[in-house]
Amino acid sequence: MKMKTLLRKYRKSLLMCLLGLIGTFSYAQIPTYQMYVTNQVQVSPTVYEFDVYLLRTGSLTLELANVSFGLGYDTSVTNGGVITNSIIAGTSDLNAAQAPTSSPTGSVVYDIGGVKYRHFNCAARANPGSGFGSIISNVDGGCSSKGSRIARFRMSNTVPFTTNSTMKHIFSTAAGSGRTNTIVSAYVNGIATNITAGATSHFSFGSPAGVGCDQNPTLNPAATCAMSATVVPSSVTCNGGNDGSASVTLSGAGATSSGTYSLNSGPATPFSSNPFTISGLTAGNYSVVVTSSTPCTATQTFTISQPGPSTSSENQTACDSYTWPVNGQTYSVSGTYTHNGTLGGCPHTFTLNLTINNSTSSTESATACDSYTWAVNGQTYTVGGTYTHVGTNAAGCPHTSTLNLTINQSTSSSESATACDSYTWAVNGQTYTVGGTYTHVDNSGTCPHTYTLNLTINQSTSSSESATACDSYTWAVNGQTYTVGGTYTHVGTNAAG
């Protein structure tokens, strides 16, 4: 029995020794390296970038099969925002088939050492096969370049990071919900061999485990703020317009040439110069809150003014109709008319106060003899017809007078008469004793008729004789025989008839 017991102990010891030798042989074949977070920098109040490096620390060649890790960050840096992690293209030293392509953020929060962590995760890509893996560098260029860069990462927050906060990066040492375990797989004797974070003799974290390349910079460090904002407003050009602007100049401690501003409690808008201009403003009162990249805050109020409504009014009086040059419209009724147009590049309301006076007309008929002088225009007409004259009425508008004229011609007649001693003209009943030319106008007809008398008056003559006879006397003048004495007369004709 004792012999069997001793034999068992011997076999056990021999087995343990062989296992130790095998372990020693295996250990000697595994390369060693460190993983670093370095080159951390805050690019803007909301953007932070860093590198993850692998450095070969031993003499054995390190041919990478794959790499995965989860990198934690202190959730207090979010300041209520949402962080998105991304890989900056073209920054990896690994073969294209092994370079990480995504780094999603896990949703689970882990309490590690009293700090609330979330992790963004880089999953392992497919092994390329021995002889095709990336050869990890052993060149230590200091914290700026330690071996081969896995990639450069960017963390973007929807709001500025919490003032005076730090990321406190840690690599995960175990897989979990929302967290990828940190594993490096290297080809050892042609076989992909995983070395996890627990195998500290072959794998160590360069940061934050005491190597000193994790700068862990303070994000948005609090500044001594004495920043003020001066606003110079520019008025709106036209009433109701939106081309007002405000030039904002920051001065004092904490003033920078970049940051954001909020107008009347609206959304944050970035600016990238000092001074900067806020454009597209309508008339009104404004309050602007400016946050510089320091960050410091300054508040200022200002007013954008505008000219009054652009209007004009004109009074016009016209006859019958009026064409308004402003809009080309023709109006025939009195009233007030408006037109919305532009003047000097601004909206303008034109007003027309219009009085329409109407033209008038009149017609008269006249009949005249020989000629007619029209009192309307003083013209004398000798021919019948229709005549017009345009003058003005009491309103100053055209008045058209129309004359329908009938002209009747006067007539005349002439006669000659010879009479002795006197002549009574039957035309007018007048007796004339002297020869001459006499006229008489008869207006009893439509037009005057002029009678003309060419009159010759011959005078009667007389002669006297005495005769003495016996018994009887025959007067030779008339052939009468007289037997009684006395005075006798005989009327005959003289040479004038």
C-alpha positions in Angstrom: 0.0 0.0 0.0 2.7 2.4 0.9 4.5 1.7 -2.3 1.3 2.5 -4.3 0.9 5.7 -2.4 4.4 6.8 -3.0 4.0 5.9 -6.7 0.9 8.0 -6.9 2.7 11.0 -5.3 5.6 10.6 -7.7 3.4 10.5 -10.7 1.6 13.6 -9.5 4.8 15.5 -8.9 6.1 14.4 -12.3 2.9 15.6 -14.0 3.1 18.9 -12.2 6.7 19.4 -13.3 5.8 18.6 -16.9 2.9 21.0 -16.8 5.2 23.7 -15.5 7.8 23.0 -18.2 5.0 23.2 -20.9 3.7 26.5 -19.3 7.2 27.9 -19.3 7.7 27.0 -23.0 4.3 28.5 -23.9 5.0 31.7 -22.0 8.2 32.2 -23.8 6.4 32.1 -27.2 3.8 34.8 -26.4 4.6 38.4 -27.4 4.0 41.3 -24.9 2.5 44.7 -25.5 0.7 47.6 -24.0 -2.5 49.5 -25.0 -2.6 53.3 -24.6 -5.1 56.1 -24.6 -3.1 59.3 -25.6 -3.1 62.5 -27.6 -6.3 63.7 -26.0 -7.5 67.1 -27.0 -10.8 69.1 -26.7 -11.4 70.5 -30.2 -14.4 72.6 -29.3 -16.9 72.9 -26.4 -18.7 69.9 -27.7 -16.0 67.8 -29.5 -13.2 65.7 -27.9 -10.6 63.5 -29.7 -8.0 60.9 -28.7 -5.8 58.0 -30.0 -5.7 54.4 -29.0 -2.3 52.8 -29.6 -0.8 49.3 -29.3 3.0 49.0 -28.5 4.9 45.8 -28.7 7.1 45.7 -25.6 9.0 42.4 -26.1 11.4 41.0 -28.6 8.9 38.6 -30.2 7.2 39.8 -33.4 3.6 40.7 -32.8 1.4 39.8 -35.7 -2.1 40.9 -34.9 -5.0 38.5 -35.5 -7.7 40.9 -34.1 -8.3 43.5 -31.4 -11.5 44.5 -29.5 -12.0 46.7 -26.6 -14.5 48.7 -24.6 -13.4 52.1 -23.4 -15.3 53.7 -20.6 -16.0 57.4 -20.0 -17.4 59.3 -17.0 -21.1 60.0 -17.9 -21.0 63.2 -15.8 -19.2 64.9 -18.8 -22.4 64.8 -20.9 -24.0 67.8 -19.2 -27.4 66.4 -20.2 -26.5 66.0 -23.8 -26.0 62.9 -25.9 -22.6 61.7 -26.9 -21.9 60.1 -30.3 -18.6 58.3 -30.9 -17.0 58.0 -34.3 -13.8 56.9 -36.0 -11.8 59.5 -37.9 -11.2 58.0 -41.3 -7.7 57.3 -42.4 -6.1 57.4 -39.0 -5.5 53.6 -38.3 -2.0 52.0 -38.8 -3.6 48.6 -39.1 -4.2 46.7 -42.3 -7.5 47.8 -43.9 -9.1 44.5 -43.1 -8.3 44.9 -39.4 -8.8 48.6 -38.8 -12.0 49.3 -36.7 -15.0 50.5 -38.7 -17.4 51.5 -35.9 -17.5 52.3 -32.3 -21.1 52.3 -31.0 -21.8 53.5 -27.4 -23.4 51.1 -25.0 -26.5 52.0 -23.1 -25.7 50.4 -19.7 -24.1 52.5 -17.0 -21.5 50.7 -14.8 -20.5 52.0 -11.3 -16.8 51.4 -11.1 -14.9 52.9 -8.2 -17.8 55.3 -7.5 -17.7 56.7 -11.1 -20.7 56.1 -13.5 -19.3 54.8 -16.7 -20.7 54.0 -20.1 -18.5 52.4 -22.8 -18.0 52.8 -26.5 -17.1 49.6 -28.1 -14.8 48.4 -30.9 -15.7 44.8 -32.0 -13.1 42.4 -33.4 -13.0 42.0 -37.1 -12.5 38.6 -38.8 -9.0 37.1 -38.5 -7.1 37.6 -41.8 -5.0 34.4 -41.3 -1.4 34.0 -40.2 1.0 35.9 -42.3 -1.7 38.5 -43.2 -2.0 40.2 -39.8 -0.8 43.7 -39.0 2.7 43.8 -37.5 2.6 45.9 -34.4 5.4 48.4 -34.0 7.8 48.4 -31.0 8.9 52.0 -31.7 8.1 54.1 -28.7 7.9 57.7 -29.8 6.8 58.9 -26.5 3.2 59.6 -25.6 2.5 61.1 -29.0 3.3 57.9 -30.9 3.5 54.6 -29.0 3.7 51.8 -31.5 0.9 51.3 -33.9 -2.2 53.5 -33.8 -5.5 51.5 -33.8 -7.4 54.6 -34.7 -8.2 58.2 -33.7 -11.7 58.6 -32.2 -14.0 61.6 -31.9 -16.6 62.0 -29.2 -19.3 64.6 -30.1 -21.8 65.9 -27.6 -25.1 67.6 -28.4 -24.3 70.3 -25.8 -21.0 71.6 -24.4 -19.3 69.1 -22.1 -19.7 69.7 -18.3 -17.4 72.5 -17.1 -14.3 71.2 -15.4 -15.1 67.6 -16.1 -12.8 64.8 -17.2 -13.4 61.6 -19.2 -11.5 59.3 -16.8 -11.1 56.6 -19.5 -10.7 52.9 -18.4 -10.5 49.8 -20.6 -13.1 47.1 -19.9 -11.7 44.0 -18.3 -14.8 41.8 -18.8 -17.7 41.6 -21.2 -21.1 42.8 -20.2 -24.3 44.3 -21.4 -23.3 47.4 -23.5 -19.6 46.7 -22.9 -17.1 44.8 -25.0 -14.2 42.9 -23.3 -10.7 44.2 -24.1 -9.0 41.4 -26.0 -5.9 41.3 -28.3 -5.4 38.2 -30.4 -1.9 37.6 -31.8 -0.6 34.8 -34.1 1.6 32.5 -31.9 3.1 29.7 -33.9 0.5 30.5 -36.6 -2.4 30.1 -34.1 -4.5 33.1 -33.1 -4.0 33.4 -29.4 -6.2 35.6 -27.2 -4.6 37.5 -24.4 -7.2 39.2 -22.3 -6.8 42.0 -19.7 -6.4 39.4 -17.0 -3.1 38.1 -18.4 -1.1 41.0 -17.0 2.3 39.5 -17.8 1.6 39.7 -21.5 -0.9 42.6 -21.7 -1.1 45.8 -19.8 -3.0 49.0 -20.1 -0.7 52.0 -20.6 -3.5 54.3 -19.4 -4.7 55.1 -17.0 -2.7 52.4 -15.2 0.2 54.6 -14.3 2.2 54.9 -17.5 1.4 58.6 -17.8 0.2 59.1 -21.4 -3.4 59.5 -20.5 -3.5 63.3 -20.2 -7.2 63.1 -19.0 -7.6 66.8 -19.9 -10.1 69.0 -18.1 -13.1 69.7 -20.4 -14.4 73.2 -20.7 -12.4 74.6 -17.8 -14.1 77.3 -15.9 -12.7 80.7 -16.9 -12.7 84.0 -15.0 -15.5 85.6 -16.9 -15.8 89.3 -17.3 -17.2 89.2 -20.8 -19.6 91.8 -22.0 -21.4 92.2 -25.3 -21.9 95.5 -27.2 -24.7 95.5 -29.8 -24.9 97.9 -32.7 -28.3 97.4 -34.4 -29.1 98.3 -38.0 -32.7 99.2 -38.8 -35.0 97.5 -41.2 -34.9 99.2 -44.6 -38.7 99.0 -45.3 -41.7 98.9 -43.0 -42.5 95.2 -42.3 -39.2 94.0 -43.7 -36.7 91.5 -42.3 -33.3 92.9 -43.3 -32.5 94.3 -39.9 -29.2 93.2 -38.3 -27.1 93.5 -35.2 -23.4 93.6 -34.9 -22.3 92.0 -31.6 -18.8 92.6 -30.2 -17.5 90.7 -27.3 -14.9 92.2 -24.9 -13.4 91.4 -21.5 -12.1 88.2 -19.9 -13.6 85.2 -21.6 -14.3 86.8 -24.9 -13.5 84.5 -27.9 -14.1 84.5 -31.6 -16.3 81.4 -31.5 -19.3 80.1 -29.5 -23.0 80.3 -29.7 -25.7 82.9 -29.3 -29.4 82.6 -28.5 -31.9 85.2 -29.6 -35.1 85.7 -27.5 -34.6 82.3 -25.8 -34.4 80.6 -29.2 -32.1 77.8 -30.2 -28.3 78.2 -30.0 -26.7 79.4 -33.2 -22.9 79.2 -33.7 -20.7 82.2 -34.5 -17.1 82.1 -35.7 -15.8 85.7 -35.5 -15.7 88.6 -33.1 -17.5 90.8 -33.8 -20.2 88.7 -35.5 -23.5 89.8 -37.2 -27.0 88.6 -36.6 -29.0 89.0 -39.8 -32.5 88.7 -41.0 -34.2 90.5 -38.2 -37.6 92.2 -38.2 -38.4 95.3 -36.2 -38.8 94.7 -32.5 -37.1 94.3 -29.2 -34.5 91.5 -28.7 -32.5 89.9 -26.0 -29.3 88.0 -27.0 -27.4 85.6 -24.8 -23.9 85.0 -26.1 -21.8 82.0 -24.8 -18.2 82.0 -25.8 -16.1 78.9 -26.2 -14.4 79.6 -22.9 -17.3 79.3 -22.0 -18.5 82.7 -20.7 -21.9 84.3 -21.0 -23.0 87.8 -21.7 -26.5 89.1 -22.2 -27.6 92.3 -24.0 -30.8 93.8 -25.2 -31.4 95.9 -28.4 -34.1 97.2 -30.6 -34.4 97.0 -34.3 -36.4 99.9 -35.6 -38.1 100.4 -38.9 -39.5 103.4 -40.9 -43.2 104.0 -40.8 -45.5 102.8 -43.6 -44.6 104.4 -46.9 -47.7 106.2 -48.2 -48.6 109.2 -50.4 -51.8 110.9 -51.4 -52.7 113.1 -54.4 -55.8 115.0 -55.4 -56.8 115.1 -59.1 -59.7 116.7 -60.9 -60.4 115.6 -64.4 -63.1 115.9 -67.1 -65.0 112.7 -67.9 -62.1 110.3 -67.0 -58.7 110.1 -65.5 -55.8 107.6 -66.2 -53.7 107.2 -63.1 -50.0 107.0 -64.1 -49.3 105.0 -60.9 -51.2 101.9 -62.1 -52.3 102.8 -65.6 -56.0 102.4 -64.6 -58.6 104.7 -66.1 -61.4 106.0 -63.8 -64.6 107.7 -64.9 -66.3 108.0 -61.5 -65.2 110.3 -58.6 -63.9 108.5 -55.5 -60.8 107.5 -53.5 -58.6 104.9 -55.1 -55.5 103.1 -53.7 -52.7 101.1 -55.2 -50.1 99.0 -53.4 -46.7 99.3 -55.2 -43.1 100.1 -54.4 -41.2 103.3 -53.9 -37.5 103.4 -53.4 -37.5 99.6 -53.2 -40.0 99.5 -50.3 -43.7 98.7 -50.3 -45.7 101.9 -50.8 -49.5 102.7 -50.7 -50.5 105.3 -53.2 -53.9 107.1 -52.7 -55.8 109.0 -55.3 -58.6 111.4 -54.3 -60.3 111.9 -57.7 -63.0 114.3 -58.7 -64.6 113.7 -62.1 -66.5 116.6 -63.7 -68.5 115.8 -66.9 -68.3 117.5 -70.2 -71.6 119.2 -71.3 -73.2 120.1 -74.6 -76.0 122.3 -76.0 -77.8 122.6 -79.4 -79.5 125.6 -80.9 -81.2 126.2 -84.3 -81.2 129.6 -86.0 -82.6 130.9 -89.3 -81.1 134.1 -90.8 -81.2 136.0 -93.9 -78.0 136.3 -95.9 -75.7 135.8 -92.8 -75.7 135.0 -89.1 -73.2 136.0 -86.4 -73.2 133.3 -83.6 -72.9 134.9 -80.2 -71.2 131.8 -78.8 -68.0 132.4 -80.8 -68.6 135.7 -82.6 -68.3 134.0 -86.0 -70.4 135.2 -88.9 -71.8 132.5 -91.3 -73.3 133.1 -94.7 -74.0 129.5 -95.5 -76.5 127.3 -93.8 -75.2 124.2 -92.0 -74.3 122.6 -88.6 -71.5 124.4 -86.7 -69.8 123.4 -83.4 -67.7 125.3 -80.9 -65.9 123.7 -77.9 -65.6 125.9 -74.9 -65.6 125.3 -71.2 -68.4 124.9 -68.7 -68.6 126.2 -65.2 -66.6 123.1 -64.0 -63.9 123.9 -66.4 -64.7 120.9 -68.6 -65.4 121.0 -72.4 -68.8 122.3 -73.4 -69.7 121.6 -77.0 -72.2 124.1 -78.5 -73.9 123.0 -81.8 -75.6 125.5 -84.2 -78.1 124.2 -86.8 -78.2 127.2 -89.1 -80.5 128.0 -92.0 -79.6 130.9 -94.2 -82.3 132.4 -96.5 -81.2 134.9 -99.1 -82.7 138.5 -99.5 -84.4 139.5 -102.9 -84.7 142.7 -104.9 -86.5 144.2 -107.9 -86.1 147.4 -109.8 -88.6 149.6 -111.8 -88.4 152.8 -113.7 -91.2 155.4 -113.9 -91.6 158.9 -115.5 -94.3 161.2 -114.2 -95.3 164.8 -114.5 -94.9 166.9 -111.5 -95.3 164.0 -109.0 -95.4 160.2 -108.7 -97.2 158.0 -106.1 -95.3 154.7 -105.8 -97.7 151.9 -105.5 -95.1 149.8 -103.6 -95.1 152.0 -100.6 -97.9 154.6 -101.4 -95.3 157.4 -101.3 -95.7 160.4 -103.6 -92.5 161.8 -105.1 -92.2 165.2 -106.9 -88.6 165.0 -107.7 -87.0 162.5 -110.0 -84.4 160.1 -108.6 -83.8 156.5 -107.4 -85.9 155.4 -104.5 -85.8 152.1 -102.5 -88.2 150.3 -100.2 -87.5 147.2 -98.1 -90.4 144.9 -97.5 -89.8 142.7 -94.4 -93.2 141.1 -94.5 -91.7 138.0 -96.1 -89.2 135.5 -94.8 -86.3 137.7 -95.8 -86.2 141.4 -97.0 -87.2 142.2 -100.5 -85.7 145.5 -101.7 -87.7 147.4 -104.3 -85.9 150.1 -106.3 -87.7 152.9 -108.2 -85.8 154.9 -110.8 -88.1 157.9 -111.1 -88.2 160.8 -113.7 -90.4 163.8 -112.9 -91.2 166.1 -115.7 -92.8 169.5 -114.9 -96.1 170.6 -116.4 -95.9 173.9 -118.4 -98.4 176.7 -119.2 -98.8 179.5 -121.7 -101.3 182.4 -121.9 -102.5 184.2 -124.9 -105.1 186.9 -125.6 -107.4 187.0 -128.6 -110.1 189.4 -129.8 -112.6 188.1 -132.4 -115.9 189.1 -133.9 -118.8 186.8 -133.2 -116.7 183.7 -132.6 -113.1 182.5 -132.1 -111.7 179.1 -133.0 -108.7 178.4 -130.7 -106.1 176.7 -132.7 -104.7 175.0 -129.6 -107.7 172.7 -129.3 -109.8 173.5 -132.4 -112.7 174.8 -130.2 -114.8 177.7 -131.4 -115.8 180.1 -128.7 -118.7 182.7 -129.3 -118.6 184.2 -125.9 -115.7 186.1 -124.6 -113.9 184.8 -121.5 -110.9 183.0 -120.2 -110.5 179.4 -121.5 -107.9 176.7 -120.7 -106.8 173.6 -122.4 -104.5 171.1 -121.1 -102.4 169.4 -123.6 -98.9 167.9 -123.5 -95.7 169.6 -123.8 -92.5 168.3 -125.4 -91.8 166.3 -122.2 -95.2 164.5 -122.7 
